[in-house]
Structure formats: structure tokens, C-alpha cells
Amino acid sequence: MENVWSGLVNQRIVPTYMNLGISRELVNNHWNNNKTSWIYLLDESSYKKQAPIGKSRLGASLAEIISDRHIESLASYAIGRNRSTNFQSKTLHERISEILTLIDSEIK
């Protein structure tokens, strides 16, 4: 599932963002958004060490972005894939925790 998500991001989403000229705004917003979950980082506080890249002078307007059916479809698909990947990761995390608990109880 993660490979599918990674492929989608690298082969479809990123090129689309670059064609629209919104990559810089998205990256800047992501790194400067205090509500973003940083749990996927090994050190959740490491994002604070990043320097902001600032907003682009050449980005697309919101109206231009949301009026594109391709973008809407791609975003919907990406959200679905992202949620599926997160559910899978959570399930794997829970199973690993169960295994570790079982191993711990066997050792004692």
C-alpha cells in the first residue's frame, strides 16, 4: 500500500503540482503549519529545524486550482489512498505492539 501511495505521489501528484506552479506554496504551508502531524518523523521536533522557503510569486490562484477536474479527481484519489495507507500502518503498528506484549509476557 505504501508503495502504491509513493508511486502515486511521485508519478502523478508532484508533476501536477509542478505544472500548476503550486509546489512551493504546498511545501511551505506544510512545514509552517503547526497543526500538521509530525508523527511519521523519527524525531517529531526535527521539523522545527527546517528553514521556511517562503511563498512563490508565480503560484496559481485558488480559483484556477479548484476549477480543474483533473486536480479534483487526483486529490480525491490521493485522499483515499492516503487514508488506506494510514489505516494499514495503524493496523500494522497495533499488531507489532501485540506481538511485543506477547514476547514480553513470555520472557517474564
C-alpha positions in Angstrom: 0.0 0.0 0.0 2.8 2.4 0.8 4.5 1.7 -2.5 1.3 2.4 -4.3 0.9 5.7 -2.4 4.5 6.7 -3.0 4.2 5.9 -6.7 1.1 8.0 -7.0 2.7 10.9 -5.2 5.9 10.8 -7.2 4.5 10.0 -10.6 1.2 11.8 -10.7 0.7 14.3 -7.9 4.1 16.0 -7.7 4.2 16.6 -11.5 0.7 18.0 -11.5 1.6 20.4 -8.6 4.7 21.4 -10.5 2.7 22.0 -13.7 0.3 24.3 -11.8 3.2 26.0 -10.1 1.9 25.4 -6.6 4.6 23.0 -5.2 6.4 25.8 -3.3 3.2 27.0 -1.6 2.3 23.5 -0.6 5.7 22.7 0.8 5.9 26.0 2.6 2.5 25.6 4.1 3.2 22.0 5.2 6.4 22.9 7.0 4.9 26.0 8.6 1.5 24.5 9.7 1.6 23.9 13.4 -1.4 21.6 13.1 0.5 19.2 10.8 1.1 15.8 12.4 4.8 15.0 12.6 4.4 11.5 14.0 5.9 10.0 10.9 9.3 11.6 11.7 11.7 9.6 13.9 12.2 12.9 15.9 8.9 14.8 15.8 10.7 18.0 16.8 13.2 17.9 13.9 10.8 19.7 11.5 11.4 22.8 13.6 15.0 22.9 12.4 13.8 23.5 8.8 14.1 26.9 7.3 10.9 28.2 5.6 11.2 28.6 1.8 8.6 31.3 1.6 5.7 31.8 -0.8 6.1 31.9 -4.6 5.4 35.0 -6.6 4.3 32.8 -9.5 1.8 30.4 -8.0 -1.7 29.6 -9.3 -4.8 31.1 -7.8 -7.1 29.0 -5.7 -9.8 29.5 -8.3 -7.5 28.1 -11.0 -6.6 25.1 -8.9 -10.1 24.1 -7.8 -11.7 24.6 -11.2 -9.6 21.8 -12.8 -11.4 18.5 -12.9 -8.1 16.6 -13.2 -6.9 18.2 -9.9 -10.2 17.4 -8.2 -10.0 13.8 -9.3 -6.4 13.4 -8.4 -7.0 14.9 -5.0 -9.9 12.6 -4.3 -7.9 9.6 -5.3 -4.9 10.8 -3.3 -7.0 11.3 -0.2 -8.5 7.8 -0.5 -5.0 6.2 -1.0 -3.6 8.2 1.9 -6.3 7.1 4.3 -5.9 3.5 3.2 -2.2 3.6 3.8 -2.7 5.3 7.2 -5.2 2.6 8.2 -2.8 -0.1 7.1 0.1 1.5 9.0 -2.1 1.8 12.2 -3.1 -1.9 11.9 0.5 -3.0 11.5 1.5 -0.8 14.4 -1.2 -2.4 16.6 -0.2 -6.0 15.5 3.5 -5.3 16.3 2.5 -3.9 19.7 0.5 -7.1 20.4 3.5 -9.2 19.4 5.8 -7.3 21.6 3.4 -7.6 24.5 3.2 -11.3 24.0 7.0 -11.6 23.7 7.4 -9.5 26.9 4.9 -11.8 28.8 6.7 -14.9 27.6 10.1 -13.6 28.7 8.9 -12.8 32.3 
